[in-house]
Amino acid sequence: EIVLTQSPGTLSLSPGERATLSCRASQSVSSSYLAWYQQKPGQAPRLLIYGSSTRATGIPERFSCSGSGTDFSLTINRLEPEDFAVYYCQHYGGSPYSFGQGTKLDIK
Amino acid sequence: QVQLVESGGGVVQPGRSLRLSCVASGFTFNNYDIHWVRQAPGKGLEWVAIISYDGSYKNYADSVKGRFTISRDNSKNTLYLQMNSLRGEDTGVFYCARALTSKYYFDFWGQGTLVTVSS
């Protein structure tokens, strides 16, 4: 089973700054099967990025991803107020479809 | 528009059973694998189960294997999760999420239904 570890647990930034969120896998994973989701309080998760770098429909260009092997990151440029949320990485290459424990991005 | 609407949650005693439903609309249901994902209060996401587009493949997280059963009725555009022998640690919001067959990522989620296991 692939275990995903996200860091930091909480990231406090101001609007306009850049956020970099990390996702580390316990073993090498194909970047083709790495996704990121955003979840706001009281809402369902929303797909942001899949295949490690492809933005889902309607996701702004300020969201981007990079990485390979065991280390991946989500970068959000020029933070907007609506970007403050919890972010999860996920490996969807097969069962179990493990999620990281999440990074909370909150307003400084 | 695409919708996934979960129902069936509620308060149930430990050891009892509950069946959740997820009704789909706005897309071709039988083109998609469907997952259940749960979230304990204040915690992260935990994958629970998958059923393939035609129901021929099912798989479960170890934490629910032998207790939960996933099924679907494509004629009714509905997914089910039969949960038996419920435990306190099963408490949480249960989401259904779709994944286009051959793509695998979860591209749309329902709003969830809350299950509380408590005496």
Contacts between the chains, C-beta under 8 A, distances in Angstrom:
chain1	res1	chain2	res2	distance
A	33	B	104	6.7
A	33	B	105	7.9
A	35	B	105	4.7
A	35	B	106	7.2
A	37	B	45	7.6
A	37	B	106	7.5
A	39	B	45	7.8
A	43	B	111	7.7
A	44	B	95	5.8
A	44	B	109	4.1
A	44	B	110	6.4
A	44	B	111	5.3
A	44	B	112	6.0
A	45	B	37	7.9
A	45	B	45	6.5
A	45	B	95	7.4
A	45	B	97	7.8
A	45	B	106	7.6
A	45	B	109	5.5
A	46	B	109	7.3
A	47	B	105	6.4
A	47	B	106	6.3
A	47	B	107	5.1
A	47	B	108	7.4
A	50	B	103	7.8
A	50	B	105	3.9
A	50	B	107	7.7
A	51	B	105	7.5
A	56	B	107	6.6
A	88	B	44	6.6
A	88	B	45	5.6
A	90	B	45	7.8
A	90	B	105	7.9
A	90	B	106	7.5
A	92	B	99	7.3
A	92	B	104	4.8
A	92	B	105	5.2
A	92	B	106	7.1
A	93	B	104	7.2
A	95	B	47	8.0
A	95	B	50	6.5
A	95	B	59	4.3
A	96	B	47	5.6
A	96	B	59	8.0
A	96	B	61	5.5
A	96	B	62	7.6
A	97	B	35	6.8
A	97	B	47	4.3
A	97	B	50	7.2
A	97	B	106	7.9
A	98	B	47	6.6
A	99	B	37	8.0
A	99	B	44	6.1
A	99	B	45	4.3
A	99	B	46	7.0
A	99	B	47	6.6
A	100	B	44	7.4
A	101	B	44	4.8
A	102	B	44	4.6
A	102	B	45	7.5
